[in-house]
Amino acid sequence: MLTAVLLLIAGCLPADKQFHSYRSIPSCGWVWGDTIHFITTLSDSLVHYRYTVEVRHDNSYPYSQLAVAFNVNSADDSTIYSDTLHCQLSNEQGVWLGQGWGNLFVSTHPGHTFTIPHSGSYTLCLNHIMRRDTLPGIFNVGIRIETVPASEGDSKWMPATQAGDRKRQE
């Protein structure tokens, strides 16, 4: 009985934050092909990591969503995980989602989970894959990495040969 209660409590605990950082976007906008890099150390190859993309934007952002490519590269620059995430920034009526004050908004977009082959330094990469070359109105893009219980893992591996097969989306 005590074991069941402890497992229930452990399942309700928040995920363990491993990394959290933002990068500024130039005032001219986020240019297609400009990769945002985050370098971190991931130390446990037996757990699942969940990534979350965080976006800070204002009213001048012209779309209701932001499509991004997320890659995890190992120290030898090989891609060990690749995913595409569609960040919904507003609803169908054009009302911005997330938290906001004034004309600045912050939204959080959880992605899938992934695993790593070994502990070490990893580069987390984000690119926008929208059809427009330069996206105005985005000020910062962030990444949060958390460990999650294996039961919540939905890890999906994508071979490195597919990592570059991106198509622009709107």
C-alpha positions, 0 to 999 in steps of 0.5 A: 500500500505504501509503495502504491501511494509513493508511486502515485505521489512521484507521478504527480511531481513536476518534471525535472528541469535539466536546461532552460534558456532563451536566445534573442532574435535580431530586431530585423526578424528571424531569418529563414535558415538562421539556426538558433543554438543552445549547448547543454550537457545531458548526463543520463542516457537511461531517461527520457527528455522532453523539449519545450519551445517557448516563444516571445512575440508581439502583435506585429507577428503576422501568423497564428502559428510558428512552425519550427524544426528542432534537432539534437546534435551530439558533440561530433555534430551528428543529429541524434533526434529531429522533430517538427513542432507547430506552435499555435500562437493565436486562436481562430479569432486571432486572440493571442494564446499564452501569457501577455502584458501590453502587446508582448506575449509568451507561449509555451509549446511542449514537444515529444520526448527523446533519449540520448545514446550517452552522456555528454555535450549536446547542441539543441538547434531551432530553425523556423520553417515558415514560407516567409523568409524573415519573420517579424515580431518574434523577440526571443525563442527559448528551449526547456529540457526536462526529464520525464518518467519512462512511462510518459516517454514517446521517444521517436528517433529520426535518422540523421539523413532525414534531418535536412529534409525540411520543407517550408511550412506556413 
